[in-house]
């Protein structure tokens, strides 16, 4: 299977391998067999931290680090020794600047999910892997996250979802999985 630049949905029932595929794509796991390539290079030949800077992951369940939204957004760049303006990724994630000094752990789940998106975007990845980014959100929070994703430019998206309508709203193509295999 090949995932081109742009936006792609990985669609399938629970247990079909969607989340496992995301973990393989940014090397949180290595394949038991076969090869996963990024721009033609086996991901096992790439430094995992460098790969994760280029291929960001937004997990299904938000996991902010202790501190403010600003500290969460700056977390990754500071690990690299870089300084970034946190306002841009927060804006891209659909939050306003008033969130920057708020305690991330005290935000709603939907707001925390957007903080996770901003944290990933602060690294300016080439690819953004999204594992069911709206699974535990209400309709308003889902719309806010989807709006933020639709407005992203210059980053490819790989979206794991059970929702075929969400896949149609957010992506250009869909890959269907079942039992760890591509079916369509």
BAFI-499284 format. One line per 5 residues: their letters; for each residue x, y, z of N, C-alpha, C. Coordinates in steps of 0.2 Angstrom, whole numbers, plus 2048, in hexadecimal, padded with zeros to 3 digits. Layout:
# BAFI-499284
A = X,Y,Z,X,Y,Z,X,Y,Z | ...
END
This chain:
# BAFI-499284
XXXXX = 804,7FA,800,800,800,800,804,806,800 | 802,80B,7FD,806,812,7FD,801,817,7FF | 803,81C,803,7FF,822,805,802,828,802 | 7FF,82B,7FD,802,831,7FA,801,837,7FE | 804,83C,7FC,804,843,800,7FC,845,7FF
XXXXX = 7FA,849,804,7F3,84B,804,7F0,849,80A | 7EA,847,809,7E6,845,80F,7E3,83E,80E | 7E4,839,812,7E2,832,811,7DF,830,818 | 7D9,82C,817,7D6,829,81D,7D7,822,81D | 7D8,81F,823,7D9,818,824,7D2,816,828
XXXXX = 7CE,812,824,7C8,811,827,7C7,80A,828 | 7C4,808,82D,7C2,801,82E,7C0,7FF,835 | 7BD,7F9,836,7BB,7F8,83D,7C0,7F7,842 | 7BE,7F8,849,7C3,7F7,84E,7C7,7F0,84D | 7CD,7F1,84E,7D2,7EB,84E,7D4,7E9,847
XXXXX = 7D3,7EE,842,7D5,7ED,83B,7DC,7EF,839 | 7DF,7F2,83E,7E6,7F4,83D,7E8,7FB,83C | 7E2,7FF,83C,7E3,806,83B,7E8,80A,83F | 7E7,809,846,7EC,80C,84B,7F3,809,84B | 7F3,803,849,7FA,7FF,849,7FD,802,843
XXXXX = 7FA,803,83D,7FD,806,838,800,80D,839 | 7FC,811,83D,7FF,818,83F,805,817,843 | 805,812,848,80B,811,84C,811,80F,848 | 810,80B,842,815,809,83E,818,80F,83A | 813,814,838,815,819,834,81A,81E,837
XXXXX = 819,81F,83E,81E,823,841,822,820,846 | 823,819,845,828,815,849,827,814,850 | 821,815,852,81F,813,859,81F,80B,85A | 81F,808,854,81F,801,854,823,7FF,84D | 826,7F9,84D,82A,7F7,847,826,7F1,844
XXXXX = 826,7F0,83E,822,7EB,83B,825,7E4,83C | 821,7DF,83D,824,7D8,83E,827,7D5,838 | 823,7D7,832,826,7D5,82C,824,7DB,827 | 827,7DB,821,826,7E1,81C,82A,7E7,81E | 829,7EC,81A,82C,7F2,81B,828,7F8,81A
XXXXX = 829,7FD,81F,825,803,81F,82A,808,81C | 828,80C,817,82D,811,814,82A,818,815 | 82E,81D,816,82D,824,816,831,827,811 | 82E,82A,80B,832,82D,806,837,828,803 | 835,821,803,839,81C,800,83E,819,805
XXXXX = 83F,81C,80B,844,819,810,840,815,815 | 843,80F,816,840,80B,81C,840,80F,822 | 83B,80F,825,83B,813,82C,83F,811,831 | 841,80A,831,846,808,836,84D,80B,835 | 84E,80D,82F,855,810,82D,855,818,82F
XXXXX = 84F,81A,831,84F,821,834,84F,822,83B | 852,827,83E,852,829,845,84B,82A,847 | 848,826,84C,841,827,84E,83F,82E,850 | 843,831,853,841,838,855,841,83D,84F | 846,83C,84A,845,840,844,83F,83E,840
XXXXX = 83D,838,840,837,836,83C,831,839,840 | 831,839,846,82B,83B,84A,82A,843,849 | 830,846,848,82F,84D,847,82C,84F,840 | 82E,84A,83B,82B,84B,834,824,848,834 | 822,843,838,81C,83F,838,819,840,83F
XXXXX = 815,845,840,812,846,846,80C,842,847 | 80B,840,84E,805,83C,850,801,83F,855 | 7FA,840,853,7F5,842,858,7F1,83C,85A | 7F2,83A,861,7EF,834,863,7E8,835,864 | 7E4,82F,865,7DD,82F,866,7DB,832,86C
XXXXX = 7DF,831,872,7DD,834,878,7E2,839,87A | 7E0,83F,87B,7E5,845,87C,7E9,843,882 | 7EF,845,882,7F4,844,888,7F9,84A,888 | 7F6,84F,88B,7FA,855,88C,7FF,854,891 | 805,858,890,80A,858,895,808,85D,89B
XXXXX = 80A,85C,8A1,808,860,8A6,80A,868,8A4 | 806,86C,8A5,807,873,8A4,802,876,89F | 804,87C,89D,7FF,880,899,7FF,87E,892 | 7FA,880,88E,7FA,87F,887,800,881,883 | 803,887,885,809,889,882,80F,884,883
XXXXX = 80F,882,889,815,87D,88B,814,876,887 | 80D,874,886,80C,86E,882,80E,86F,87B | 80D,875,878,80E,876,871,816,877,870 | 819,87A,875,820,87B,874,824,874,876 | 821,86F,879,824,869,87B,829,866,876
XXXXX = 826,864,870,82A,861,86B,830,865,868 | 82E,86C,866,834,870,864,839,871,869 | 838,871,86F,83D,872,874,841,86C,875 | 83E,866,874,843,860,874,848,860,86F | 846,864,869,84B,864,864,850,86A,864
XXXXX = 84E,86E,86A,852,874,86B,850,87A,866 | 84A,87A,864,847,87F,860,842,883,864 | 841,889,862,83C,88E,864,837,88F,85F | 831,88E,860,82C,890,85B,826,895,85E | 823,898,85A,81E,89D,85D,818,898,85E
XXXXX = 815,897,864,810,892,865,809,895,862 | 808,89B,861,802,89E,85E,800,89B,858 | 804,89A,853,802,897,84D,7FF,890,84D | 803,88B,850,800,884,851,7F9,884,855 | 7F9,888,85A,7F2,889,85E,7ED,88B,859
XXXXX = 7EE,890,855,7E9,893,850,7E8,88E,84B | 7ED,88A,848,7EB,885,843,7E7,87F,846 | 7E8,87E,84D,7E4,879,850,7DD,87B,852 | 7DB,881,851,7D4,884,852,7D3,886,859 | 7D9,888,85C,7D8,88C,863,7DA,893,862
XXXXX = 7D7,897,867,7DA,89E,866,7DF,89F,86C | 7E3,8A5,86B,7E9,8A6,86F,7E7,8A6,877 | 7E1,8A7,879,7DF,8A7,880,7E1,8A0,883 | 7E1,89B,87F,7E3,894,882,7EA,894,884 | 7EF,897,881,7F6,896,882,7F8,896,88A
XXXXX = 7F5,89A,88E,7F7,89A,895,7F2,896,89A | 7EE,892,897,7E9,88E,89A,7ED,887,89C | 7EB,884,8A2,7ED,87D,8A3,7EA,878,89F | 7EE,875,89B,7EC,870,896,7E8,86A,899 | 7E9,868,89F,7E6,863,8A2,7DF,865,8A4
XXXXX = 7DD,86B,8A5,7D7,86D,8A7,7D2,86F,8A1 | 7D4,86E,89B,7D0,86F,895,7CC,869,894 | 7C6,86A,890,7C2,865,88E,7C6,860,889 | 7C3,85A,888,7C7,855,884,7C7,858,87D | 7C2,85B,87A,7C3,85E,874,7C8,863,873
XXXXX = 7C9,868,878,7CE,86D,878,7D5,869,879 | 7D5,864,87D,7DC,861,87E,7DE,85D,877 | 7D9,85B,874,7DA,858,86D,7DD,85D,868 | 7DB,863,869,7DD,868,864,7E4,86A,867 | 7E6,86A,86D,7EC,86B,870,7F1,866,86D
XXXXX = 7EF,85F,86D,7F3,85A,86A,7F5,85C,863 | 7F0,85E,85F,7F1,860,858,7F6,866,858 | 7F5,86B,85C,7FA,870,85C,801,86E,85D | 801,86A,862,808,867,864,80B,863,85E | 807,85F,85B,80A,85C,855,80C,861,84F
XXXXX = 808,866,84E,809,86B,849,80F,86F,84B | 811,870,851,816,875,853,81D,872,850 | 81D,86B,84F,823,868,84C,823,869,844 | 81E,86C,841,81E,86D,83A,81F,866,836 | 81B,861,838,81C,85B,835,81A,85B,82D
XXXXX = 81D,856,829,81B,855,822,814,851,822 | 813,84D,827,80D,848,827,80B,849,82E | 804,849,82F,801,849,835,7FC,843,836 | 7FE,83E,83B,7FA,838,83C,7F5,83A,841 | 7EF,838,840,7E9,83A,844,7E5,833,846
XXXXX = 7E6,831,84C,7E2,82B,84E,7DC,82D,851 | 7D6,82C,84E,7D0,82E,850,7CF,834,854 | 7D1,83A,851,7D2,840,855,7CC,843,858 | 7C6,840,855,7C0,843,858,7BB,83D,85B | 7BE,838,85D,7BB,832,860,7B7,833,866
XXXXX = 7BA,837,86B,7B6,838,871,7B4,840,872 | 7B2,843,86C,7B0,84A,86C,7A9,84A,86A | 7A6,850,86D,79F,851,86B,79F,855,864 | 799,856,862,798,858,85B,79C,85F,85A | 79B,864,85F,79E,86A,85E,7A6,86A,85E
XXXXX = 7A9,865,862,7B0,865,863,7B2,861,85C | 7AE,85C,85A,7B0,859,854,7B0,85D,84E | 7AC,862,84D,7AB,867,848,7B2,86B,849 | 7B3,86D,84F,7B9,872,850,7C0,86E,84D | 7C0,868,84F,7C7,864,84D,7C7,863,846
XXXXX = 7C1,861,843,7C0,860,83C,7C2,867,838 | 7BF,86C,83A,7C0,873,837,7C8,874,837 | 7CB,873,83D,7D2,874,83D,7D6,870,838 | 7D4,86A,838,7D8,865,833,7D6,867,82C | 7D0,869,82A,7CF,86B,823,7D3,871,821
XXXXX = 7D5,875,826,7D9,87C,824,7E0,87B,825 | 7E3,875,826,7EA,874,826,7ED,874,81F | 7F2,877,81E,7F6,877,817,7FD,874,818 | 800,872,813,807,870,813,808,86A,818 | 803,866,819,804,860,81D,800,85B,81B
XXXXX = 802,855,81A,7FE,84F,818,7FB,84C,81E | 7F5,84A,81D,7F1,847,823,7F0,83F,821 | 7F1,83B,827,7EE,834,827,7EA,834,82D | 7E3,833,82B,7DE,833,830,7DB,82C,831 | 7DC,829,837,7D9,823,839,7D2,825,83C
XXXXX = 7CD,821,839,7C6,823,83B,7C1,81D,83A | 7BC,81C,83E,7B7,817,83C,7B1,81A,838 | 7B1,821,838,7AC,825,835,7AD,826,82D | 7AA,823,829,7AB,824,822,7A9,82B,820 | 7A4,82E,823,7A2,835,821,7A7,83A,823
XXXXX = 7AB,839,829,7B0,83D,82B,7B6,83C,826 | 7B7,836,824,7BC,835,81F,7BB,839,818 | 7B5,839,816,7B3,83D,810,7B4,844,811 | 7B2,847,817,7B2,84E,819,7BA,850,819 | 7BE,84C,81B,7C5,84E,81D,7CA,84C,818
XXXXX = 7C9,847,814,7CF,844,810,7CD,843,809 | 7D2,842,805,7D1,842,7FE,7D1,83A,7FC | 7D3,836,800,7D3,82F,7FE,7D2,82B,804 | 7D0,824,803,7CE,820,809,7D1,819,808 | 7D5,817,80D,7D7,810,80C,7D4,80C,812
XXXXX = 7D0,807,80F,7CC,803,814,7D1,7FC,816 | 7D0,7FB,81D,7D4,7F6,820,7CF,7F1,823 | 7D1,7EB,823,7CE,7E5,827,7D3,7E0,828 | 7D3,7DE,82F,7D8,7D9,831,7DF,7DA,82F | 7E1,7E1,82F,7E8,7E2,82E,7EA,7E2,826
XXXX = 7E5,7E2,822,7E6,7E2,81B,7E2,7E7,817 | 7E4,7EA,812,7E1,7EF,80E,7DB,7EB,80A | 7D5,7EE,80B,7D0,7EA,807,7CD,7EF,801 | 7CF,7F5,801,7CC,7FA,7FC,7D0,800,7FC
END
